[in-house]
Amino acid sequence: MNLIRAQCIISPFNRCMNNKTVLMWYKHVRAYVTCTIKEIMLGEIARKRERITIKGWVRLCRSQKNVIFLNVSDGSCASKLQVVLPASACTKPPTIGSSVEACGELVESSHKGQLYELQADTITVLGDMLDSNFPFVPGRRYSLEYLRKFPHLRARTNVFQALLRIRSQACMQLHKYFQDYYYTFIHSPIITSSDCEGAGDLFTVTPKNKENTDRTDDQRINDFFNSPSFLTVSGQLHAEALMSSLSHVYTFGPAFRAEKSHTRHHLAEFYMIEAESTRFDNMEILISSTEHFVKETIKKLLVICQDDLSLFDGFVPPNHKIALDDFLNFSCTRMTYKDAISALEATSKKFTTYPKWGEELQSDHENYLIQMSGNKGLFITDFPAKLRPFYCRKNDDDKTVAAFDFLVPTIGELIGGSLREERFDLLLNNMKTFNISQESYSWYIDLRRYGTIRHGGFGMGFERFLQFILGLANIRDVMPFPRYSGSCKL
C-alpha cells in the first residue's frame, strides 16, 4: 500500500494522524471508492487478489461461448483495463461506447502487453449507446480537423483524451516550477478597467438585463461598475501591484483578445502564465530565467507524459521529436531588433511586407530569423519604444526598450517580456507619449510613488506552449472548447 498517496489524499488532517491510522482510513475508503485504471497500472492497488470496482467506457468487446472480454477506459491514463466476465453475468454483451460498472477481483495478467486484468463477476451498463449516429467509429483514426466539429464528443477519442491529460499535467508542472522557486501564486481579475497591452482589442463587459442597470439623470444607462470594464487581456499590471510586496509572483488564468484573426496561432480566449519578480532586474537574468523555465518544464513533461505523447506521433511531422530535442539541448540565440532588421534587409528572400526599422516583425520575418538561427529558440531584444507598451523600461539610447520576444520554430512568438519602467518620472513621460490617462492609471503610478523597485516579467500563452511541445499545427486542437472570431460553440 502506498502510504504517501494515502497521506496526500487527506493532507489537511495528516498532521494529527499516524501512519497506522492513515492505512486503516485508506483501506476503509477503498471499499467504497471506485478505482481508477491509472491507480491499477501504477501498482497502487494491492498486487494480490483484491475485490475492486471500476467505471468506464467500453472500447472493445469480444464474446466467446462462455466468456466475454472487454477493454475498458476511464480516461485516467492511456491504458485500458481488460475485464473478463462469464457470459452468464449479463443478458447481452455491452455495446462499444457504453458506460459500465464492473466489480470483481484484480489479478496479475498472464497475457503479454497487460499487467493486470479484472476478473469480474458483476457488470452493470450505466449508459447505453441509444442510436448509431455516434461520429467516431471504433478503431478508425480521424483527422484533428474532423474532431474539431464535435467539441463535446472529441474527448471520447484516444488522442484528445491524451491531450487533456497532457494539458492537466502541464498546468501542474508550470505551477510546480514557480513554487519550487518560491513564487507566490496570485489570482488576477478577469474583469478589469485596464488595457494592459494598449492595443484596444478588448471585450466590453455589460449586463445582459439593462433594465436593472442604474441610469443617469438624463436616463442614459450608467455602467454597472461606474466605469468602462473589460475582459482582461493580461494579468500583468495587477501582478506588479502584488509583486510590490511579495517580491516574486505569478498568475495563471484566462485572457481575452477581440482580434478578428483566423490564423492557426490565435484564439479569442486562451490561458496565460505570467511572472513578475524583483529577481529580474536586468535583461540577462530575465532572458536566462525565461529560457530555463521553458526548457525545464518541457523536459519534465516529456518524461511524465511519455505514453500520452506517443499517441500524437501520427499527427505531427516525423522530425518533430528531433527538433524538440535540439531545442532543449542547445542554447537559444539572442539578437537585437536592429540586427534582426539588418539580417532581413540583407537577404534576397522576398517577404510579404518589406522589413523596416520601427515596424513590427511579421510572421514570415520571424520564421526566416528562426531558420537563420538554426531552428533553435531565438530571443529578439531591444525593440523601438513605440512598438512596446508604456510600462517597458527605456534603454540608455532613449529610443529602444528592454523588452524581448521569444520565438520558437513552427509557432513564432511564444513569450513576451520586459524590464518594467520603475522610474517615476520616466513612467509618467511614457504615459504622456502613449496618451495614457494618468487618472485612470493612478493606482499603477502609485506603485512607483511608494517604494518602487527594479523588476521585470514575462507572459507565455499556455496553448502555444502546448502546440510547441506536441508539434500540432493548429491551436484549436489544444483547447477543449476553442473560441475565435465567428465561433463560440457550446
C-alpha positions in Angstrom: 0.0 0.0 0.0 1.3 3.4 -0.9 1.2 5.3 2.3 2.5 8.5 0.7 -0.5 8.6 -1.6 -2.9 7.9 1.2 -1.4 10.8 3.2 -1.7 13.1 0.2 -5.4 12.4 0.0 -6.1 13.6 3.5 -3.4 16.3 3.7 -5.5 18.7 5.8 -5.6 16.1 8.6 -2.4 14.1 8.3 -0.5 16.1 10.9 -2.8 14.6 13.6 -2.9 11.0 12.2 -0.1 8.4 12.4 0.7 6.0 9.5 -1.4 3.2 11.1 -4.5 5.4 11.2 -3.9 6.6 7.7 -3.6 3.0 6.4 -6.9 2.0 8.2 -8.6 5.0 6.8 -7.4 4.3 3.3 -8.5 0.6 3.4 -11.9 1.7 4.7 -12.5 4.2 2.0 -11.1 1.9 -0.7 -14.0 -0.5 -0.1 -16.4 2.2 -1.2 -14.4 4.2 -3.8 -14.2 3.3 -7.5 -10.6 2.6 -8.5 -9.1 4.4 -11.5 -7.2 2.4 -14.1 -4.2 4.6 -13.6 -4.0 3.5 -10.0 -4.2 -0.1 -11.1 -1.5 0.3 -13.7 0.8 2.1 -11.3 0.5 -0.8 -8.8 -1.2 1.4 -6.2 -3.9 -1.3 -5.8 -2.7 -4.3 -3.9 -1.0 -6.8 -6.3 -2.6 -9.7 -4.5 -6.3 -10.5 -5.2 -8.4 -7.7 -4.0 -12.1 -7.0 -4.8 -12.5 -3.7 -6.6 -14.9 -1.7 -8.7 -14.2 0.3 -11.8 -16.3 2.5 -14.0 -15.5 3.5 -17.6 -16.4 3.2 -21.2 -16.2 0.0 -23.4 -13.6 0.4 -26.1 -13.6 -3.2 -27.3 -15.8 -6.2 -26.8 -15.1 -9.8 -27.7 -17.6 -12.5 -27.0 -16.9 -16.2 -26.8 -19.1 -19.1 -25.8 -18.7 -18.9 -22.1 -16.7 -15.7 -21.5 -16.7 -12.0 -22.6 -13.6 -9.8 -22.9 -14.0 -6.1 -22.5 -11.4 -3.3 -22.9 -12.5 -0.5 -20.6 -11.1 3.0 -20.5 -11.9 5.6 -17.7 -9.7 8.3 -19.1 -7.3 8.4 -16.2 -4.4 7.1 -18.4 -3.7 5.9 -21.9 -4.0 2.2 -20.9 -7.2 0.2 -21.0 -8.1 -2.5 -18.5 -9.2 -5.9 -19.7 -12.3 -7.1 -18.0 -13.1 -10.8 -18.1 -16.5 -11.9 -17.1 -18.6 -15.0 -17.6 -21.2 -14.8 -20.3 -23.8 -15.6 -17.7 -23.1 -12.3 -15.9 -25.1 -10.3 -18.5 -28.0 -11.0 -20.8 -26.2 -9.4 -23.7 -22.6 -8.0 -24.1 -22.3 -4.3 -23.6 -22.1 -2.2 -26.8 -18.9 -0.4 -27.7 -19.1 3.2 -26.3 -21.5 2.4 -23.5 -20.5 3.2 -19.9 -20.3 0.3 -17.4 -19.5 -0.5 -13.8 -17.6 -3.8 -13.2 -16.9 -5.5 -9.9 -14.6 -8.3 -9.3 -11.0 -9.4 -8.4 -7.9 -7.7 -9.7 -5.3 -10.2 -10.7 -2.0 -10.1 -12.5 -2.5 -10.9 -16.1 -0.7 -13.8 -17.9 -1.2 -12.2 -21.3 1.5 -10.2 -23.0 1.2 -6.4 -23.0 -1.0 -6.1 -19.9 0.0 -6.1 -16.2 -3.4 -6.7 -14.7 -6.9 -7.8 -15.6 -10.2 -7.6 -13.7 -12.0 -11.0 -13.3 -15.5 -9.6 -12.9 -18.5 -11.4 -11.6 -20.9 -8.5 -12.0 -21.3 -5.8 -14.6 -23.8 -3.0 -14.9 -24.5 -0.9 -18.0 -24.8 2.6 -16.7 -25.4 4.3 -20.1 -26.1 2.6 -23.4 -25.5 3.9 -26.9 -29.0 4.9 -27.8 -28.5 5.2 -31.6 -25.9 4.5 -34.3 -25.1 8.2 -35.2 -22.1 8.5 -33.0 -19.5 10.3 -35.1 -16.5 8.1 -34.3 -16.3 4.5 -35.5 -14.2 2.3 -33.1 -10.7 1.5 -34.4 -10.7 4.3 -37.0 -8.3 7.3 -36.8 -9.8 10.7 -37.6 -8.0 13.9 -38.5 -7.8 16.6 -35.9 -9.8 18.9 -38.2 -12.6 16.4 -38.2 -12.6 16.1 -34.4 -13.0 19.9 -34.1 -16.5 19.5 -35.5 -17.5 17.7 -32.3 -16.1 19.7 -29.3 -18.5 18.0 -26.9 -17.6 14.5 -28.0 -13.9 14.5 -29.2 -12.8 13.7 -25.6 -14.1 10.2 -26.3 -11.2 9.6 -28.7 -7.8 8.4 -27.5 -5.8 11.3 -28.9 -8.0 14.0 -27.4 -8.1 12.2 -24.0 -4.3 12.3 -24.2 -4.3 16.0 -25.0 -6.4 16.7 -21.9 -4.2 14.7 -19.6 -1.1 16.4 -21.1 -2.8 19.8 -20.6 -3.5 18.9 -17.0 0.0 17.7 -16.3 1.5 20.8 -18.0 -0.6 23.0 -15.7 0.7 21.2 -12.7 4.4 21.3 -13.8 4.2 25.0 -14.5 2.8 25.6 -11.1 5.5 23.3 -9.6 8.3 25.2 -11.3 7.3 28.5 -9.8 6.5 27.0 -6.4 10.0 25.4 -6.3 11.5 28.8 -6.8 9.4 30.4 -4.1 7.0 32.4 -6.2 3.5 33.2 -4.8 0.6 32.2 -6.9 -1.9 35.0 -7.2 -5.3 35.5 -8.8 -5.6 38.5 -11.1 -9.1 39.8 -12.0 -10.9 38.6 -15.1 -12.9 41.8 -15.2 -10.7 44.9 -15.3 -10.8 48.6 -16.2 -7.2 48.4 -17.6 -5.9 47.7 -21.1 -2.5 46.2 -20.3 -1.4 45.8 -23.9 -2.8 49.1 -25.1 -3.9 47.5 -28.4 -7.6 48.2 -27.9 -8.7 44.6 -28.8 -11.0 44.4 -25.8 -14.3 42.7 -24.9 -16.6 45.1 -23.1 -18.4 43.8 -20.0 -22.0 44.9 -19.7 -25.1 43.4 -18.1 -27.5 41.5 -20.3 -30.5 42.8 -18.4 -30.1 46.5 -18.8 -33.5 47.2 -17.2 -31.8 46.5 -13.8 -28.9 48.9 -14.6 -28.8 52.3 -13.0 -29.4 55.3 -15.2 -28.1 58.8 -15.1 -30.3 61.8 -14.5 -30.9 62.2 -18.3 -31.9 58.4 -18.4 -28.7 57.2 -20.1 -27.6 53.8 -18.9 -25.0 54.0 -16.2 -22.2 51.5 -16.4 -22.6 48.6 -14.0 -19.1 49.3 -12.5 -19.5 53.1 -12.8 -16.6 53.0 -15.3 -15.9 51.1 -18.6 -15.0 47.5 -17.8 -13.4 44.8 -20.0 -12.4 41.1 -20.0 -8.7 41.0 -19.2 -6.0 40.8 -21.8 -3.3 40.2 -19.3 -2.9 40.0 -15.5 0.5 41.7 -15.6 -0.4 45.1 -14.1 -2.2 43.5 -11.2 0.7 41.1 -10.7 3.0 44.1 -10.5 0.9 45.5 -7.7 1.2 42.4 -5.6 4.8 41.8 -6.6 5.5 45.2 -4.9 5.2 43.5 -1.6 5.6 39.8 -2.3 8.7 40.1 -4.5 8.1 37.1 -6.7 4.6 36.3 -8.0 2.9 34.5 -10.9 -0.6 34.3 -12.3 -2.2 31.6 -14.4 -5.6 32.3 -15.9 -7.7 33.2 -18.9 -7.1 36.1 -21.2 -9.3 37.5 -23.9 -8.5 39.3 -27.2 -11.1 40.6 -29.6 -8.9 40.2 -32.6 -10.7 39.1 -35.8 -7.9 36.7 -36.5 -8.3 33.2 -38.1 -4.7 32.1 -38.0 -3.6 28.8 -36.6 -2.0 30.5 -33.6 -4.8 32.8 -32.4 -7.8 32.4 -30.1 -10.2 34.9 -28.6 -10.0 33.1 -25.2 -6.8 31.5 -24.0 -4.7 31.0 -20.9 -1.7 33.0 -19.9 1.0 32.3 -17.3 2.7 35.5 -16.2 5.6 36.0 -13.8 6.8 39.2 -12.1 9.9 39.3 -9.9 12.4 41.6 -8.4 15.0 39.0 -9.4 14.5 40.2 -13.0 16.5 43.4 -12.6 18.5 43.1 -15.8 17.9 41.6 -19.2 20.5 38.9 -18.8 18.8 37.4 -15.7 15.3 37.9 -17.3 16.2 36.1 -20.5 18.2 33.3 -18.9 15.4 32.7 -16.4 12.8 32.6 -19.2 14.8 30.0 -21.2 15.4 27.9 -18.1 11.7 28.0 -17.2 10.6 26.8 -20.6 13.2 24.1 -21.1 13.0 22.6 -17.6 9.2 22.3 -17.8 9.2 20.7 -21.2 11.9 18.2 -20.1 9.7 17.1 -17.2 6.6 16.8 -19.3 8.4 14.6 -21.9 9.2 12.1 -19.1 5.9 12.2 -17.2 3.6 12.1 -20.3 5.5 9.6 -22.5 2.5 7.3 -23.1 0.2 10.2 -24.0 2.7 12.0 -26.2 3.2 8.8 -28.2 -0.4 9.0 -29.3 0.4 12.1 -31.3 3.1 10.5 -33.5 0.8 10.1 -36.5 -0.4 13.7 -36.3 2.9 15.6 -36.3 5.9 16.0 -38.7 8.3 13.0 -38.5 11.2 15.1 -37.4 9.3 16.8 -34.5 11.0 14.9 -31.7 14.4 15.6 -33.1 13.7 19.3 -33.5 12.4 19.4 -29.9 15.5 17.6 -28.6 17.7 20.2 -30.4 15.7 23.0 -28.9 16.3 21.5 -25.4 19.9 20.7 -25.8 21.3 23.8 -27.5 21.3 27.4 -26.1 18.9 29.8 -27.6 20.2 32.5 -29.9 20.0 36.2 -29.0 19.6 39.1 -31.4 18.7 42.7 -31.1 15.8 44.1 -33.1 18.3 46.3 -35.0 20.3 43.3 -36.0 17.2 41.4 -37.0 16.1 44.2 -39.3 19.6 44.3 -40.9 19.6 40.5 -41.4 16.1 40.7 -43.1 17.3 43.6 -45.3 20.4 41.7 -46.3 18.7 38.6 -47.6 17.4 38.1 -51.1 14.3 36.3 -49.8 11.0 38.0 -50.6 8.7 38.9 -47.8 5.0 39.8 -47.7 6.0 43.1 -46.0 9.3 44.7 -46.5 11.2 44.8 -43.2 11.8 48.3 -41.9 13.2 49.7 -38.6 10.3 50.9 -36.5 7.8 48.4 -37.8 6.6 45.2 -36.2 8.1 41.9 -37.4 5.7 39.9 -39.4 5.3 36.1 -39.2 7.4 35.4 -42.3 10.1 37.7 -40.9 10.1 35.7 -37.7 10.2 32.3 -39.5 13.2 33.4 -41.5 15.0 34.6 -38.4 14.3 31.3 -36.6 15.7 29.4 -39.6 18.7 31.6 -39.8 19.4 30.8 -36.1 19.4 27.1 -36.8 15.8 26.4 -35.8 16.6 26.9 -32.2 14.9 29.3 -29.8 15.5 32.9 -30.6 15.3 36.0 -28.3 14.9 39.3 -30.1 15.6 42.2 -27.8 15.7 46.0 -27.6 12.6 46.9 -29.6 11.8 50.5 -30.6 10.0 52.1 -27.7 6.9 52.9 -29.9 6.4 49.2 -30.6 6.1 48.1 -27.0 3.7 49.1 -24.2 4.2 52.2 -22.0 5.4 50.1 -19.0 8.6 48.8 -20.7 11.9 50.2 -19.3 13.7 52.7 -21.6 17.3 51.8 -22.6 20.1 54.3 -22.3 19.7 55.3 -26.0 16.2 56.6 -25.2 15.0 55.0 -28.5 14.6 51.4 -27.5 13.2 49.5 -24.5 14.5 46.5 -22.5 11.9 44.1 -24.0 12.1 40.7 -25.8 10.1 38.4 -27.9 11.0 34.7 -27.6 10.5 32.9 -30.9 10.4 29.1 -31.4 10.1 27.0 -34.5 6.6 26.5 -36.1 5.0 28.7 -33.5 6.6 32.1 -33.7 6.3 34.2 -30.6 5.9 32.0 -27.5 6.8 34.5 -24.8 7.0 38.3 -24.5 8.7 40.0 -21.6 10.5 43.1 -20.5 12.0 45.0 -17.6 9.3 47.3 -16.2 9.9 51.1 -16.0 10.3 51.6 -12.3 11.5 55.2 -12.5 8.6 57.6 -11.6 9.4 60.5 -13.9 10.2 58.2 -16.9 7.0 56.3 -16.4 5.0 59.5 -16.5 6.8 60.5 -19.7 6.0 57.2 -21.3 2.3 57.5 -20.4 2.2 61.0 -21.9 3.9 59.7 -25.1 1.3 56.9 -25.4 -1.6 59.3 -24.5 -2.5 57.2 -21.5 -4.7 58.7 -18.8 -2.7 59.2 -15.6 -6.0 59.5 -13.8 -7.2 56.0 -15.0 -3.8 54.5 -14.1 -3.2 56.5 -10.9 -3.0 53.2 -8.9 -0.2 52.0 -11.2 1.7 55.2 -10.8 1.4 54.8 -7.0 3.4 51.6 -7.3 6.3 53.9 -8.4 5.4 56.6 -6.0 5.7 54.5 -2.9 8.8 52.3 -2.6 9.4 51.5 -6.2 11.8 48.6 -7.0 13.5 47.5 -10.2 11.8 44.4 -11.6 10.7 42.6 -14.8 8.4 39.9 -16.0 7.2 37.8 -18.9 4.0 36.2 -20.2 3.5 32.9 -22.0 0.4 31.7 -23.9 -0.3 28.3 -22.5 -1.9 26.9 -25.6 1.0 28.0 -27.8 3.3 26.2 -25.3 1.3 23.0 -25.7 1.3 23.4 -29.5 5.1 23.7 -29.4 5.5 20.6 -27.3 3.1 18.5 -29.3 4.1 19.7 -32.7 0.5 20.5 -33.7 -0.2 23.0 -36.4 -3.5 24.4 -35.1 -4.0 26.0 -31.7 -7.7 24.9 -31.7 -6.5 21.3 -31.2 -5.1 22.0 -27.8 -8.0 24.0 -26.3 -11.0 21.9 -25.0 -13.6 24.4 -26.3 -11.9 26.9 -28.6 -13.4 30.4 -29.1 -12.3 32.5 -32.0 -13.9 35.1 -34.3 -17.1 33.7 -35.7 -17.2 30.7 -33.4 -18.3 30.2 -29.8 -19.7 26.7 -29.8 -21.2 25.4 -26.6 
